[in-house]
């Protein structure tokens, strides 16, 4: 009995420890919610910096798991990144760091010329799953590495295997691992979505065709008693059988410039997606079988049209950064009506489109990491935006729309924030 109780206690402790990791894009459940307790409730004038180390270029946010940080970046050798397609040479690099000290534990790198616009580096946060980590490079290199030493288990290149062209702004759909499968947006005829065996890299199935793969991460939901893989390509939102790739339902949703970027978000039986231009849609999911019907579509200045950052949906309200106005907007989910908007946590008094802040909820507070490198502590409610202080963690180092930005989603784990730009990665304590 005592042994059984001890084992149960150990498992509870392990589960609690694992729950506050950040093993993939947007956290444990890919929902932008951080459940750790004992963190600050108001932002001090300065945060204790545990460490900073140099980094290469890229938009890929760090992942944190089991006391290690996984950073994916680009070591530029020749050329100059810009908003246009430029020929660059360099190496894509994965590094594993000690989360407490920043010490580099191992490095995996490979030659990778770039030819996409904004070629600062990889876009996709590493996905850590047990003893393996999965990375997707900007030109379509999908790799499975061992977390112990960074050695390669398997490697696929989307252009070589599927004839896929690199999207205008690079491959950006963070790999999703669910059970024994890795799901990716690859591209190519009949292979916009591809499911791989996570252990071997063998292709399980391919599905859908689109002008290119787009940028939106895939999501797994359960509705009508059925698991559904949700995919947003540049032309449609689709629900697939995750075992076979068969289509359950499809609804047209075409953002400007093919910029399907946010992961469609579910609340109850509603599913929301929006993108560049004034493209947005709310779908009601069928309670009896896999299916969906349109509730509303976006109109000019009606809702929030997220671009870089996936919005947070809570209690029937969308909180997201609008691409056209650059404001953080609260909008009612049921009809898209705006409740309030402010540029204070996004672009401030600067000018430009696609103002960005990444939103992470913790308790009744929200951490926002914005494009100027500020970490903000705030509270978002249907009534107002309320700020509890901010500090500057990093300098913006990439150029977009004539201004310098940092467009990389941070990680929150171990009562710390881990954030990077194109020159360094920093770890700051958020402990009370």
N, C-alpha and C positions, 0 to 999 in steps of 0.2 A: 504494500500500500504506500509506504513511504517513498519507495523508488518511483512509483507511478506518479505521486504528487510532485516529487522533485523534477521528473521529466516534464510534467505539465507546466510547472513553474518556469523551467528553462525555455520551453517552447513559447510561453507567453512573453517572457523577456525578449527572446529573439524576434518574435513577431512585432513587438513594440519598437525594437531598435530598427527593424527593417522598414517600418511604416514611415519613419522620418527621413529615410534616404530620398534621393532625387535621381532615380536610375535611368531616366529617359526624359524626353521633351515634356515640359509642363508637369513633371512630377510622377509620383507612383501610379496614379490613375489617369494621367494625361488630362487633368481637369483644372490645373492651376490652383489647387488647394493644398496648403501645407498644414499638417495637423499637429506639428510639434508645439509643446507648451514650454513655458519658462522663457519666452522671448519678449523683447521690449514692447511697451504699449505706446510710448512716445519716442520720437527720434531725438537723441542727444545732439549737441553741436558737432561732435566728432564720434566716429565709430572706431573701436579698437581694431586695427589692421593686424591680422595674424601673420600674413605673408603676401608678398607680391613676387611674381617671377615673369620674365619676358615671355611673350607669345608671338606667334605668327599671325597672319591675316585670317579673317573669316567671320561668318555670322553664326556659326554653330555654337550653341550654348553648351556649357559643361554638364556632365552627368556625375552624380556622386553616389557611390554604393560601397558599403562595407569598409568605410574608412579610406576610400580611394576616389580620386577625381580623374575623369576621363575628358581630355581636351583634344579637339580635332581642329587643326589649323593648316595654314599654307605657308611654306617657306619659299618666298619669291626669289627667283634667280635672275630673271631678266624681264623687261617690259614694265608697264605702268598701268595699274587697274584704273578703269574709268567707267562711266555709264554706257559707253559704247563697247562693241565687241572688239577686244584687243587680244593679240596673240601674246600669251605669257608663258614663261617656262618656270618650273619650280617643282616642289614636292608637296604632296598632301601628307600630313603627319598626324599620327595619333600618339598622345603621350598619357601615361598613367602617373599620377602624382599622389604623394602622401597627403591626405586631406588636412592633417594637422600642421604640416611643415612646408608643403609645396615641393618637397624633394621629388625629383624625377625618378620613378622606379623602373620604367622601361619606355622605349620608343619604337614605334613601327612607322616607317615612312616609305614612300614609293614615288618615282617620277610621274608627274601628271601635268602635261601642257594644258593650258586653259584657252578657251576661245569664246567664252560667254561674256555678256555685259556685267559690270560690277564684279569683276573677277578677283575680289579680295581673298576668297578662300571658301572652304566648305560651308554649306548652309545647315546641314542636318546634325542635331545633337546625337551623340552615341546612345545606343540602347543597350543597357546592361541586363543580361538575363543569366543568373546563376554564374557558371564559370566561363561565360562567353560574353563578348561585347560585339555589337553589330554597328558598322559605320557605312554611310552612303555618301560618297564624294560628289562634288559638284558636276563632274563629267560622267557620272553613272557607274562608279566603281562600288559595288556592294561587297563588303568584307565581313567575315566572321573571324574574330581573333580570340585567343585564350586570355582571360583576365590575369592569369598567373605571370605570363612573360611577354604577351603581345605577339606571340607566334601566330601565323596565319593558319586557319583551319580550312577555309575555302574562300573563293573569290569569284564574283561574276561581274562582267562589264555589260551594261545594257545595250550599248551600241553594237558590240560584237555578237551578243547572243540573240538580241531581238530586233536589230536594225533600228534601234531607237535613236532619234536625234536629241541632243541636249536642248532643253527648253531655253528660251531667250535669256533667262536669268539663272540658269543652272538647276540641277536637281535639288529640290528643297523639301520633299515629302519624307519626314522622319520615319524610319522603318518601325513598323509595329510588330511586336512579338506577342503571339497569343497561343497558349498551349504549345504545340510542337511545330508552329508555322511562323515564318516571317512574311509579312505582307508589305509590298512596295508598289509605288507608281513607277513604272519603268518606261513605257512608251513603245511605239511601234505598232504595226497593224495587228489587232487582236490581242495585244499584250500591254495595254495601258496599265492594267493591274496584274501583278504576278504574285503567286504564293509559292514560297520556297520551303522545303524541309529545313528547319533551323539547324539540324545537326549535320546534314550533308550538302546543303545547297541545291539539292535536286528540285527541279520545277514540278510542283504539284498540279498547278493549273494556270491558265492565262485567260484574261477576259477583257472585253471592251476595246473600242477604238476611239481615238480622239486626235485632234490636230497635233497635240503633243501631250506629255504626261501631266502638265500643270504642276502645282506646287503644294496642294492641300494634303496634310497628313490623313491617312486612313484612320477610321475609328471603328470600334466594336461596341454594338449596343445589343440589348435584348428587349424585344417588343413582341407582343402577341405570343409570348412563350417561345420565341425563336431568336437565336443569335443571328445578327445581321452585320455584315461588313459594310460600313458606309463610306462611299467614295465620292469625291467631288472633282470631276475633270473640268477642263475649260468649257465644256458644253452642257454638262448635266450633273445632277446629284443622283446617285444610284445606290441601291441596296442589293448586296450579293450574298449568296449562300457561302459562308466562309470555308466550307468543306469542298465545294465543287466549283465555285465561281459562277454558278447559274444566277441569272438576274431575277430578283424578287420584284423590284419596281424601279422606274426611272422617271425623273422629272427634269425638264429643261431649266437650266439656270446658267446663263452665259455672261460672265463679267467682262468688263472692258479689257482689251489687250490680253485676253486669256489668263487673267490674274485671279484664278481660284487659289486662294492662299490659306485662309482660316480653315480649321477643322470644323465641319458642321457640329453644332452643339445641341444636345438633347435636354429637355426638361419635361418630365412626365411623358405625355404622348405627343409632344411638340418638338420639331427639329428645325433649327434656324441656321441659315448660311447667308453670307453677304460678301461682296467683293468690290473691286475697283469700279469706278463710275457710280451709278446709283442702282447697283444690282443687289437685290436681297430678296429672300423668300422665306416664308414660314410654312412648314408642312405639318399636317396632322397625321400621325401614324395610326394605322388601323389597329384596333384592340383585338381583333379576332384572327387576323391573318397578316402576313407581311404585305404591307401596302401603305400608300400615302396619298393625301390630297392637299392641294394648295389652299392655304388660308389667306395669305396676302402676298403681294409682290411689292418691292420697293418703288417709291416715287421720289422725285427730286425733293430733298430736304424733309423727307418724311421720317426716316428711321436713322439707323447707324450703319454705315457701309465700311466695315472693317477691311483693312488690307494686310499690313504686316503682322498684327497681333490678333490672336484668337480671343474674342470677347468672353467675359464671364457672364453667365446667366444665373440669376438667383431670385427665387420667389416671384417669378413672372416679370423680371426686369433684366434687360440687356445692358451691360456696362462695357462699352468698347470704344476704340479710337477710330474716328471717322477719317477716311482717306481724303475726301474732298475738302473738309473744313479744318482738318488736323486737330479737332477738339475731342476730348473725352466726353462721351455722350451717354446719358441714361435714357433708355427708350422702353416703352411698354411692349412686352413680347406679343401679347394677343393681337395688337393692331399696328405695332411699329411706331406709335406716336412718341415724339421726343418729350422727355420730362425736364431735363436740364442739360446744359453743355458748358464746358470750360476748357480753355487752352492752358491753364496753369500747370497741370501735371504732364503735358505733352510737349508742346513747342514753345510755350511761354510767349514772350514778346517777339520771337523770331517769326519770319514769314516762310511759307512753303506748304506744299501738300504732303500728305501721308505722315503727319506728325504721329509719333509712336511712343507708347508706354506699355510695358508688359505688366499685367495685373496678376497678383497672387494673393489669395485670401488666406488669412490666418486668424482664427477666432472671429471676433467681430471687427477686425481691422484688415486693411489691405496694404500690401507692399506694392509700389509701382516703381519700376526701373525704367527711366525714360531715355530718350535719344540723346540727351546732353550728358548722360552718365550719372544723373542724380538718382539716389534711392529715396523714395518718398514713403512716409507712413501716413495713411489716410483712412477714412471711413466713407464707404459709398452706400448711400441709401436712396430710395426713390425720391426723397425730398431734396437732397443736396450732396455736394462734395465737401468733405470736411478734412482739412489737412492737420497732421500732428508732427510736422517737421520734415526736413530733408537734409541729406548730406551728399556731397559730390564724391563718388567712388572712382570714376574713370573719366578721362578726356575722350570726347568724340573724335574718331580717327578716320572714318570712311566719309566719302563725299556722296551726297544725294540731293538733287534738286538745288544745287548751288549752296548747300550748307553742310557742315560736318555733323556726322551722326554716329551713334553706336546702336546698332540694330541687332542685338544678341540677347536672347532670353537667359537670365541668370538662373542659377540653381540655389535652392534653399535646403539645407541639411545641417545636422549637428549644431543647431542654434547659430548657424552662420549663413551668410550669403556669399556665393561664388560667382563673380562676374568677370567678363573679359571684353577687351576691344581688340584692335589689330596690333597692339604692341605689348600687352601684358594681361595677366589674369590675377585677380586679387581675391583674397578671402578675408571677410570682416565679420567680427562677432556681433551677433544680435541678441546675446544672452541678457536677461534682466540683470 
